[in-house]
């Protein structure tokens, strides 16, 4: 008995009376066809027993994999559970889906000991997301030749997209300090990548610094100095993870120490943890304690008192990052706008 030869793209195109490029676009470039035309081609291809071009063969022919790698500095579970990272990944997926690309998630990307082989040929480009130390990134990418776009940090010679973390932190801290604060404190998110959670002593040089946290601290410190505070005397508390479980022990210790009258938090999750713990202790917010967040996640705006925070559009950041790495956009250094949300947790003091 002779074996039936597999259906080919060329045979499908001949059967439908269209070009091979049209059939290929139906599978790989859906943006090039109307939705009705694409569905017509896909339905006919399935009826003929054709499931689409071989990804391996396409890669060999074109030198392209139609895959974009996203290097996450954190584990996958953490990243998918985090509202900011989740919005960023959703924005990437929206663009890649429309262009017929796949997404490859590479976790703990800063740990170069996990990268035992070259990533050349695995993906058509890479997005590097998070505050990975520069030496780790350079070691990881030394032999890569695909397009690279960094997110929330800058590296020499690479395209980047981010917000101005220092200016955003300066703006919200200035807002919070209008009218005065006698006992301000700061809750940082992974000030360093190796320090334990808890109160940190100020240092002129940080070991394995988190670049985003460093920039946000610089903005807070400038506003504190403008308001007449010595930043070195303002308590700095470090949280190692952007979750309630990681933040609660640190913030409980902070509230048991000397109750601040203003808490500047480097993320909304930290601020919401502080708000919940304050309410459990009967501490009035904003009466006894005013606090601010950073990121503008929806949860902070759906409760009362509503969180005062900086809003950044993580979904839009993902969209632009994906367009940059796929060549749909030729921007090199994009700084996205942010805006303050004037919530209830830190109203202006007249």
N, C-alpha and C positions, 0 to 999 in steps of 0.2 A: 504494500500500500504506500503510495507516495505521500509525503508530508506536504501540507498546504503551506505555501510560502507566506510569510507575514506581510500584511498590508503595509505599504510605504506611503510616505507623504506625497510623493510624485503620483502614485496611483490614485490617491484620494483626490488630488487636484484635477487629474484627468477625468475622473468620474464626474466631478462637480462642474467641470468646464471653467475652472478658475486657475490662477497662477499658484505655484507652490508657495510664493511669498504670502499670498492671501491666507492659505491654510496655516502656514507657520505663524502668521500674526494672530490668528484665532486662538492659538495655544500660548504664544509667548508675548504678544504685544496687543492685548485686548483694547488698548486705547486707540489703536489704529483702525478699528472697525466699529460700526454701529452695534449696539447690543443685539438687535434682531438678526443682523447678518452673521455675527459671531455665533449665536445660538444655532442658527441654521446649519453652519459648517460643522460645529461640534456634534450636533445630532446626527448628521449624515455620516461623519467620521466614525462615531460609535456604532452605527448600524453596519458599517463596513468592517468593523473589527479593528479600527485604528485608534490607539489610545494616546497618540501624540508622539512628537519627535523624541528619540532617545536622548536623554540628557548627556550621556557619555559621548555619543556620537556628535552631538551638537558642540560639546566642549572641545572635542578634537578638531572639528572643522573650523570653529570660530576662535578658539582660544579663550572663550568666555564660558562661565559656569552659570550665569544668571543668579548668582548667590551673593548677598552682601553679609559680611561678618560684622557682628556687633560685640565689641569687647567690653564686658561689664567688670568693673572693679570689685563688685560684690557677688555673692552667690546668687544663683538663679531664683531660689525661693524668696530671698530677701528682696531682690529687684522686682519680681512680679508682685510682691505684696506691698511695695512702697508706692504711694499714690503718684509721686513725682516721676519716678522711673517708669511706672506703668503707663502714664500719659505719654511719656517720651517714646516708649516702644510702640504704643498704639499709633502715634504719628508716623513713625517709620513704616509700620506695616501698611498703613493706608496708601503710602506712595508706592511701596514695593509691590503690593497687590495690583495696583493699577498699571504698573510697568511690566508685570510678569516676572518679577524677581522672587526669590526665596530669602528668608532671613536665617542666618546661622548665629546662635547665641553662644559666645565664649565667655565663661564665667571665671572670676578670680583672675582677670587678665593681667594684673600686676605681678602675679607669681610666675616669674619666668622659668622656674624649675619645672612647671607643669607643661611647658611648651618644648617637647623633646624633638619635634620635627619642624621643618619649615612650613609656613602656611602658604607659600607660593602655589598658585593654581587651585587653592581651595575656594577662594572667593574672588569676585571681581573688584572688591574694594572693602575697606574696613572703617567702621565708626568706633572711635575710642571714647567710651563714656565713663566719666568719673574722675576722681582726683588721685590718679595713680602716680607715684613718684616718677620724676622724669627719667631717672636712670633705669627703672624697670621697663618703661615704654621703649626707650632707645635700644635696650638689650633685646627686647622682644621683636622689634621691627627692623633690626639692623639689615636683614637680608630680604626684606619685602620690597616689591616693586609695584604693587597695586595702589590705587588712589587711597589716601588716608585722610580722615577728617576727625579732629579732636572736638570733644564736646565738654564744655565747662573748664577748659584749660587751653593754654597756648603752648605749642612746641615749635621751635625754629623750623621754618620752611614748610610747615603743614597748614592746611586750611583749618579753620576753627569756627565754631559757633558757641556762643555763651551769652550770659548776661553780665552786666557790670556789678559783680557781687559787692565790691567795696562801696560804690556809690549808692546802691540800693540799701545796704546796711546803714550807711551814713544818713540817708533820708529818713528811715523809720526811727532810728535812734534820736535824731534831732526832733522829730515829732513827739516822741515819748518823753523827751527831757524838757519840753516847753513847760514852764511853770515850776520846774525844779523837781529833783528827787534826792532824798537824803541818803538812801541806802540802795543804790542800784547793784545789780548782779547780772552776770552773763551765763547762759547755759549754751555751751558749745557742742557741736556735733562732730565727733572724731577730730579733735584738734590736732592730734597726731595719730598715726596709724599703729603705734605701739604702746601708747600710754593707757593705763587702766582708767576705768570710770571713776569719777570723784573730783574733788577739788584739785586744781593744778596750780603750781607755782609759775609765775610769769618767767619767761626765758627770752633772751635776745635771739637765740637760735633754737629752732625746734628740730628734734630728731624725726625723720620721715614725716615731714609736714603734709597736712591735707591742704592743698592750695585753695580750695573753696573756703574752708574754715578760716584760713589765714587772712584772706581778703575780707571776709565778713567781719572778723575781729578788728581789722584795721579800720573799717568804717565805723564800728561801734566806738572804738577808742578815740577816733577823731571827734565824734559828737560829744563824748564824755569830756574830752579836754576843752572843747568849746564851751561846755556848760560849767566848767570850773572844777571838774573831778580829775584826780590823778588816776589814770587807768591802771597803774600798778597796784593801787589800793582797792580796786574793784574786784570782788571775788569772781573767779573764773572756774566754772564747773564743767567737766568733760563727760559726755555720754558717748559710748562706743557704738551704739546702733540706733537707728531712727525708728524705734518701736517703743510701745508702752513698757514692755518687759525690761528693756535695757535702760529706759529713762527713769522709771519709777524709783528704784533704790537711790539713785543719785539725787533726784529732786526731793525725795523725802529727807535725805541727809541735809540738803540745802535749807529746807524749811525748818528743820530742827536746829539749825545753827543760829544764825541771826536773820530773822525774817526781813527780806528786802521789801522796799516799797515799790520797786520797779524791777522786772525781770525781762531782759532782752534775750530771746531764744533764737537759735540759728535755724529752726525749722518749725513748721506748724505742729508736727507731731510732738515735739518737745513742749511747745506751748500748751497744747491740748492736754498733755499729761500733767503739766503743772497746774492747769486750770481744774482738772478733775480732782487732783490731790488737795488743792486749796479748798475746794468745795466740801470735800469729805471732812476737812479739819475745821470747817466753819469760818474760814478766812474769806472775807468779802472781796470780790473782784468786780469792779475796780476800786472799791472803797479803801481796803487795806493794802491791796496788792494790785498794781497795774502790770500788764504783761503784753508782749508782742511776739508774733511768730514770723515765719518767712516761708513763702512758697505759694500761699493762696489756695490750698486744697479745699475741696467742696465741703468737707466735714466741718471745717472751722467756720463756715458761713451759714450752716444749717442749724446751729444751736444758739442758745442764748445763755450768757452774753456772747455776742458774735465776736470772733477773733479779729483783732487789729493786726494787720500783716502786710507783707509785700507779696504781690501776685506776679508770678511768672507763668507764661503759657508753655507748659512742657510739651503739650501735643504739637503746637506750632513749631517748637524747637525740633521735635522729631521729624516733622514734615520737611523743614528746611535742610536738616542734616542729611536726610535720605536723598533729597534733590541734588545736594552738593556732591555726594559720593557717587551717585549714578551719572553725573554729568548733565543733569537736567537744569542745574543752576551753576553758573561760573563764578559765584561769589567766593571770596577767599577768607575774609575775616568778618563774620557777622556778629553784631552785638544786638540782641533783642531787647525791646523796651520792657520795662516793668512799671507797675503802678501800685500806690498804696491803697489798701482797703481800710477805711476809717471805721473800725468796728467799735464794740462796746468795752473791750477789755483794757483799752488805753485811750480814753478820751482826753482831749486837750484840757489842761488846767488853766483857768483864766486868772 
